[in-house]
Amino acid sequence: MSMEHLNYTLPSKSQSHQREAVLVGVTASGNCEVLLEPSSDAQHCTVQVHTSARGFGNIWQAVLHDFAQRSAAGGLNIEIHDVGATPAVVSLRLDQAMEAWENTHGQ
């Protein structure tokens, strides 16, 4: 199976820098996995998407832009491993990852 790799840098509210990563979700049929790690750019989040669903870059961009606007994801590097998740599932996983990040890092 050929994977598509997409990269985005999106403006987002600033997030404090931490050392520990957070991982949510699983890579299984119709699902995705989201990994959050700190980055050095406090004004942007960077997102790398590895997906088996090729040709959906415009949908990924819309979902990720919405996430970056409503979340304090600045200063985070986000890696998504997707196996055909719907946009709603991707949004849910991103929200779960942010909640886990905030709970882990006391924000």
N, CA and C of each residue as an Amber inpcrd file, in Angstrom:
protein
   321
   0.8430000  -1.1700000   0.0000000   0.0000000   0.0000000   0.0000000
   0.8920000   1.2380000   0.0000000   0.6460000   2.1570000  -0.9010000
   1.4140000   3.3810000  -1.0000000   0.8370000   4.4440000  -0.0730000
   1.6750000   5.0450000   0.7440000   1.2410000   6.0680000   1.6850000
   1.4760000   7.4550000   1.0820000   0.5960000   8.3780000   1.4120000
   0.7970000   9.7770000   1.0490000   1.3080000  10.4960000   2.2930000
   2.2700000  11.3850000   2.1030000   2.8670000  12.1320000   3.2070000
   2.5900000  13.6100000   2.9830000   1.8940000  14.2340000   3.9240000
   1.5230000  15.6430000   3.8300000   2.1460000  16.3930000   5.0020000
   2.5770000  17.6300000   4.7640000   3.1960000  18.4440000   5.8080000
   2.5390000  19.8100000   5.8430000   2.2260000  20.2720000   7.0430000
   1.5890000  21.5670000   7.2310000   2.2680000  22.3070000   8.3660000
   2.3470000  23.6290000   8.2600000   2.7460000  24.5090000   9.3480000
   1.6210000  25.5140000   9.4840000   0.9640000  25.4990000  10.6530000
  -0.2440000  26.2960000  10.8390000  -0.1040000  27.2190000  12.0440000
  -0.5440000  28.4820000  11.9150000  -0.5160000  29.3640000  13.0860000
  -1.5060000  28.8540000  14.1330000  -1.0970000  28.9520000  15.3970000
  -1.9590000  28.5080000  16.4880000  -1.5420000  29.2220000  17.7650000
  -2.4680000  29.3250000  18.7160000  -2.1430000  29.9210000  20.0000000
  -0.9910000  29.1500000  20.6300000  -0.2000000  29.8540000  21.4030000
   1.0090000  29.2840000  21.9730000   0.7210000  28.1990000  23.0090000
   1.5570000  27.1930000  22.9910000   1.5110000  26.0570000  23.9120000
   2.8300000  26.0520000  24.6780000   2.7800000  25.7390000  25.9590000
   4.0410000  25.6850000  26.7000000   4.8610000  24.4880000  26.2530000
   6.1590000  24.6080000  26.3670000   7.0600000  23.5390000  25.9350000
   7.2380000  22.5040000  27.0410000   7.0930000  21.2690000  26.6870000
   7.2920000  20.1550000  27.6100000   8.2080000  19.1530000  26.9420000
   8.6940000  18.2100000  27.6950000   9.6170000  17.2220000  27.1490000
   8.9490000  15.9050000  26.7750000   7.8250000  15.5940000  27.3680000
   7.1980000  14.2930000  27.1610000   6.2400000  14.3060000  25.9730000
   6.2300000  13.2190000  25.2390000   5.3030000  13.0690000  24.1110000
   3.9890000  12.4680000  24.6080000   2.9300000  12.6650000  23.8450000
   1.6220000  12.0810000  24.1190000   1.1680000  11.3450000  22.8620000
   0.6760000  10.1310000  23.0360000   0.1990000   9.3070000  21.9200000
  -1.2240000   8.8600000  22.2200000  -2.1420000   9.0720000  21.2680000
  -3.5190000   8.5950000  21.4040000  -3.9380000   7.8910000  20.1200000
  -4.9030000   7.0090000  20.2440000  -5.4460000   6.2930000  19.1000000
  -4.6070000   5.0860000  18.7310000  -5.1040000   4.3590000  17.7590000
  -4.4010000   3.1890000  17.2390000  -4.4990000   3.2090000  15.7220000
  -3.5080000   2.6320000  15.0860000  -3.5770000   2.5270000  13.6340000
  -4.2350000   1.1990000  13.3130000  -5.4820000   1.2720000  12.9950000
  -6.2580000   0.0880000  12.6310000  -7.2590000   0.5170000  11.5720000
  -7.9570000  -0.4000000  10.9960000  -8.8850000  -0.0900000   9.9220000
  -9.8500000   1.0280000  10.3260000  -9.8510000   2.1020000   9.5710000
 -10.7720000   3.2130000   9.8040000 -10.4010000   4.0740000  10.9860000
  -9.1580000   4.0730000  11.4220000  -8.7720000   4.8270000  12.5930000
  -7.4680000   5.5510000  12.3430000  -7.0030000   6.2760000  13.3520000
  -5.7270000   6.9680000  13.2250000  -5.0670000   7.1100000  14.5840000
  -3.7840000   7.4020000  14.5330000  -2.9490000   7.5600000  15.7150000
  -2.3590000   8.9630000  15.6560000  -2.3530000   9.6590000  16.8050000
  -1.8390000  11.0270000  16.8610000  -0.7630000  11.0970000  17.9360000
   0.4000000  11.6190000  17.5550000   1.5230000  11.8080000  18.4560000
   1.8000000  13.3020000  18.5720000   1.8580000  13.8090000  19.8150000
   2.2080000  15.2060000  20.0680000   3.5760000  15.2540000  20.7290000
   4.4190000  16.1320000  20.2150000   5.7370000  16.3610000  20.7990000
   6.0170000  17.8580000  20.7810000   6.8180000  18.3460000  21.7160000
   7.1340000  19.7710000  21.7120000   8.0150000  20.1430000  20.5260000
   7.8400000  21.3690000  20.0470000   8.7100000  21.9130000  19.0050000
   9.1740000  23.2930000  19.4550000  10.0490000  23.9130000  18.7040000
  10.6240000  25.1980000  19.1140000   9.8480000  26.4110000  18.6030000
   8.8620000  26.2300000  17.7340000   8.1020000  27.3480000  17.1590000
   6.7950000  27.5360000  17.9300000   6.8060000  28.4650000  18.8950000
   5.6540000  28.6520000  19.7820000   4.4300000  29.2410000  19.0840000
   4.6030000  29.8070000  17.9090000   3.4850000  30.4500000  17.2120000
   2.8070000  29.5620000  16.1780000   3.3740000  28.3880000  15.9420000
   2.8420000  27.4840000  14.9200000   2.8460000  26.0460000  15.4230000
   1.9750000  25.2480000  14.8660000   2.0770000  23.8020000  15.0450000
   2.4810000  23.2300000  13.6840000   3.3230000  22.2340000  13.7260000
   3.6820000  21.5480000  12.4940000   3.0010000  20.1870000  12.5220000
   2.4950000  19.7860000  11.3800000   1.7490000  18.5360000  11.2880000
   2.2880000  17.7280000  10.1290000   2.6410000  16.4800000  10.4240000
   3.0160000  15.5280000   9.3820000   1.9370000  14.4560000   9.3610000
   1.3650000  14.2320000   8.1950000   0.3130000  13.2390000   8.0260000
   0.8470000  12.1210000   7.1360000   0.7080000  10.9010000   7.6010000
   1.0440000   9.7080000   6.8270000  -0.2680000   8.9550000   6.6560000
  -0.7910000   8.9310000   5.4400000  -2.1330000   8.3830000   5.2270000
  -2.1790000   7.4140000   4.0520000  -3.0210000   6.4220000   4.1930000
  -3.2390000   5.4710000   3.1020000  -4.2880000   5.9920000   2.1180000
  -5.0350000   7.0280000   2.5140000  -6.0760000   7.6110000   1.6540000
  -5.4620000   8.7460000   0.8430000  -5.0490000   8.4420000  -0.3540000
  -4.3700000   9.4100000  -1.2090000  -5.3670000  10.3850000  -1.8540000
  -4.9050000  11.6270000  -2.0820000  -5.6980000  12.6020000  -2.8200000
  -6.6530000  13.4330000  -1.9820000  -6.4960000  13.4320000  -0.6660000
  -7.4090000  14.1810000   0.1990000  -6.7190000  15.3360000   0.9100000
  -5.6630000  15.8790000   0.3030000  -4.8990000  16.9630000   0.9160000
  -5.7350000  18.1640000   1.2850000  -6.7120000  18.5300000   0.4330000
  -7.5460000  19.6960000   0.7310000  -8.4280000  19.4540000   1.9590000
  -8.8920000  18.2300000   2.1500000  -9.7010000  17.9100000   3.3370000
  -8.8230000  17.9160000   4.5790000  -7.6310000  17.3170000   4.4810000
  -6.6910000  17.3560000   5.6090000  -6.4000000  18.8000000   5.9960000
  -6.1420000  19.6500000   5.0150000  -5.8250000  21.0380000   5.3090000
  -6.9840000  21.7210000   6.0400000  -8.2110000  21.4840000   5.6240000
  -9.3710000  22.0950000   6.2770000  -9.5220000  21.6040000   7.7170000
  -9.4000000  20.2970000   7.9360000  -9.5360000  19.7270000   9.2820000
  -8.4340000  20.2580000  10.1950000  -7.2050000  20.2870000   9.6910000
  -6.0820000  20.7270000  10.5120000  -6.1140000  22.2320000  10.7670000
  -6.5510000  23.0140000   9.7840000  -6.6930000  24.4550000   9.9820000
  -7.7180000  24.7320000  11.0790000  -8.8460000  24.0480000  11.0400000
  -9.8750000  24.2020000  12.0730000  -9.3050000  23.8530000  13.4470000
  -8.5860000  22.7400000  13.5300000  -7.9760000  22.3210000  14.7930000
  -7.0080000  23.3840000  15.3110000  -6.1310000  23.8910000  14.4530000
  -5.1300000  24.8760000  14.8720000  -5.7830000  26.1710000  15.3420000
  -6.9100000  26.5520000  14.7440000  -7.6030000  27.7740000  15.1300000
  -8.3000000  27.6530000  16.4790000  -8.8080000  26.4880000  16.8180000
  -9.5640000  26.3410000  18.0630000  -8.7410000  25.7750000  19.2120000
  -7.5050000  25.3940000  18.9620000  -6.6570000  24.7920000  19.9950000
  -5.4260000  25.6480000  20.2410000  -4.8280000  25.4610000  21.4080000
  -3.5370000  26.0850000  21.7030000  -2.4630000  25.0620000  21.3480000
  -2.2170000  24.9110000  20.0500000  -1.2810000  23.8920000  19.5660000
   0.0530000  24.4780000  19.1230000   0.2390000  25.8050000  19.2660000
   1.5210000  26.4150000  18.9390000   2.6130000  25.8010000  19.8030000
   3.7470000  25.5060000  19.2060000   4.8370000  24.8710000  19.9420000
   4.7650000  23.3620000  19.9560000   3.8660000  22.8000000  19.1380000
   3.7460000  21.3440000  19.0700000   4.0730000  20.8280000  17.6770000
   4.6960000  19.6880000  17.6470000   4.8790000  18.9210000  16.4270000
   3.8740000  17.7770000  16.5150000   3.0400000  17.6370000  15.5200000
   1.9810000  16.6340000  15.5190000   2.2250000  15.6710000  14.3730000
   2.2360000  14.3940000  14.6940000   2.4020000  13.3660000  13.6660000
   1.1550000  12.4940000  13.6750000   0.5600000  12.3300000  12.5010000
  -0.6660000  11.5480000  12.3720000  -0.3980000  10.3690000  11.4380000
  -0.7220000   9.1840000  11.9220000  -0.6690000   7.9730000  11.1000000
  -2.1170000   7.5550000  10.8810000  -2.5510000   7.6060000   9.6450000
  -3.9660000   7.4150000   9.3130000  -4.1500000   6.1900000   8.4140000
  -5.2120000   5.4580000   8.7110000  -5.5800000   4.3150000   7.8730000
  -7.0350000   4.4970000   7.4430000  -7.3170000   5.6410000   6.8090000
  -8.6430000   5.8830000   6.2570000  -9.6720000   6.4200000   7.2310000
  -9.2460000   7.1150000   8.2900000 -10.2040000   7.6830000   9.2440000
 -10.9950000   8.8060000   8.5730000 -12.2330000   8.9780000   8.9930000
 -13.0520000  10.0750000   8.4920000 -12.5780000  11.3800000   9.1260000
 -12.9130000  12.5250000   8.5290000 -12.5270000  13.8030000   9.1430000
 -13.0270000  13.9400000  10.5880000 -14.2120000  13.4310000  10.8840000
 -14.7320000  13.5080000  12.2530000 -13.8580000  12.7120000  13.2280000
 -13.3840000  11.5490000  12.8100000 -12.5120000  10.7360000  13.6640000
 -11.1680000  11.4260000  13.8480000 -10.6400000  12.0260000  12.7940000
  -9.3720000  12.7560000  12.9000000  -9.5230000  13.9070000  13.9000000
 -10.6040000  14.6740000  13.7960000 -10.8490000  15.7750000  14.7340000
 -10.9560000  15.2640000  16.1630000 -11.6610000  14.1690000  16.3460000
 -11.8010000  13.5660000  17.6730000 -10.4470000  13.1630000  18.2340000
  -9.6170000  12.4920000  17.4340000  -8.2860000  12.0630000  17.8840000
  -7.4090000  13.2710000  18.2310000  -7.4740000  14.3190000  17.4250000
  -6.6960000  15.5220000  17.7190000  -7.1460000  16.1440000  19.0380000
  -8.4550000  16.2210000  19.2530000  -8.9760000  16.7590000  20.5210000
  -8.5610000  15.8800000  21.6990000  -8.6170000  14.5560000  21.5250000
  -8.1860000  13.6410000  22.5850000  -6.7080000  13.8310000  22.8920000
  -5.9000000  14.0150000  21.8670000  -4.4690000  14.2120000  22.0650000
  -4.2110000  15.5070000  22.8400000  -4.9090000  16.5840000  22.4850000
  -4.7330000  17.8510000  23.1990000  -5.1800000  17.7250000  24.6500000
  -6.2860000  17.0270000  24.8820000  -6.7560000  16.8260000  26.2550000
  -5.7350000  16.0270000  27.0630000  -5.1850000  14.9790000  26.4600000
  -4.1620000  14.1820000  27.1390000  -2.9190000  15.0110000  27.4010000
  -2.5240000  15.8500000  26.4270000  -1.3560000  16.7260000  26.5880000
  -1.5760000  17.6530000  27.7750000  -2.7430000  18.3090000  27.8040000
  -3.0330000  19.2650000  28.8750000  -3.1030000  18.5630000  30.2260000
  -3.6820000  17.3810000  30.2780000  -3.7550000  16.6380000  31.5440000
  -2.3820000  16.1740000  31.9970000  -1.5550000  15.7420000  31.0640000
  -0.2130000  15.2650000  31.3890000   0.6890000  16.3990000  31.8520000
   0.4770000  17.5760000  31.2640000   1.3820000  18.6840000  31.5270000
   0.7830000  19.7670000  32.4080000  -0.3580000  19.4600000  33.0380000
  -0.9390000  20.3420000  34.0370000  -1.3630000  21.7030000  33.5500000
  -1.9380000  21.7690000  32.3650000  -2.3680000  23.0610000  31.8480000
  -3.8450000  23.2540000  31.9800000
